[in-house]
Amino acid sequence: MMRVLILGLGSSGGGAEAAEYYLKLGHSVEIIGSSEKRENEPMVHLLESKGAIFIRKDDLMDSVEKADLVVKIPGIPIPYLVKKKATRITNDIAALLENPKTEKMKRIIIAGSKGKTSTASALSNALNALGMRAAFSEGLGYSAFHLLSDIENDDKLYDAIVIEMALWQVKDTAASLGYTWPRIDIAAITDSIPIPASPSDFTSEGALFIGPWVGRLILPRLLKEKMLFSGIIPRTKVKSYPSLGNPYRTKPGTELAWECLKALDFGRKEIHKAFSSYKGIPNRLELIGMKNGISFINDSSSVLPLSVAFSMRGMKGTAVHLVIGGTDKSNADFTQLEAPLDEAVSLTLLSGSFTERLIPYLRREGLKFNGPFDTMAEAVNKAYETALSHQGGRDTSEIILLSPGAYADEYFANEFERGAEFRKETQKILSEKR
């Protein structure tokens, strides 16, 4: 059994994900957190009930010296003394790559400042269509400890993992790995990144995962020339995109995904067939279908209030029936929900600790709501009933939007299962004659 110290819960709940992962493995878990958070956060009480111990900031260094592993959380810098005293430091992606069970998998990293999610999603979908069981580790607002929990389950066997990484995550993970990465089969870069001046320069993001551990590097043509000039990687390992034979040269996401599949030795015809089944990023503003002028949209990957606001901004002028609520892992700031809650035609709540905090806010603001409901079936059917009633027989376009703004752990295994449940219940409504 290890002693694991987690440096806070984090604004997106990454600390809670890490704590639950290590607790399930039977390790001793301590979390640095303020006494105020102990009083106010439902997630704190949940983690304490599972065996986690919250410690004061004054006891940090003592816990660092006793810990076998210190876990860094995104957005929380590590103090110099912690770096100096810690036996070992990791983050979610470093822990994923170092897990022995991933050694037999193809490891593919999609990095850059834009286009990462669409590329990684298209690639993982195509790999599954081609018969390779591939897992997709999203970057924004997610922790790779989600995927690690699946990997530890012997029923969840994967042939490949596709990891989306922002440039700051590349830098963060490289530091956690001591600037020496485990084997990476393909590192694909979507756009420009800072290039080091020499092989010994570790200050630029471009140097942090470019080394003998990389099997194939795929990157834009102009970046390839800069990379080769710097001398940090052999020419034989570098491939530029788009290549002349790439039939998806004008399609963001699938363009780079096609190059990755070619690097894995898949043929043109089978890649084209695999892409034909791709319907977009699952659980990200995913249109499930339409009935009686009402569209059903699955945005289950919305785990933060800010994500709800972003999704709703794209639907201005449309009647939106919002399905919201779930598990609070980040002490959510409800001020970010002011606009979307006010603009929604109706609100249907999913049960959870986030929802328990949200209800008093809704009542103070005089906002009516349905629920909360423990099951997705209840929530979807109530939202649909409300939408039909609001239409009043008029032929107007309306939307039922699942955008929870919270995690899913209390009533679903994760956000992906929550999205799958929404999809299933929506399909039932679409197939019914009513």
Secondary structure by P-SEA (a helix, b strand, c coil): ccbbbbccccccaaaaaaaaaaaaabbbbbbbbcaaaaaccaaaaaaaaabbbbbcccaaaaaaaaccbbbbcccccccaaaaacccccccaaaaaaacccccccbbbbbbcccaaaaaaaaaaaaaaaaccbbbbbbcccccaaaaaaaaacccccccbbbbbbcaaaaaaaaaaaccccccccbbbbccccccccccccccccccccccccccbbbbcaaaaaaaaaaccccccccccccccccccccccaaaaaaaaaaaacccaaaaaaaaccccccccccccccccccbbbbbccccccaaaaaaaaaaacccccccccccccccccccccaaaaaaaccbbbbbbcaaaaaaaaaaaaaccccccccccaaaaaaaaaaaaaaaacccbbbbbbccccccccccccccaaaaaaaaaaaaaaaaaccc
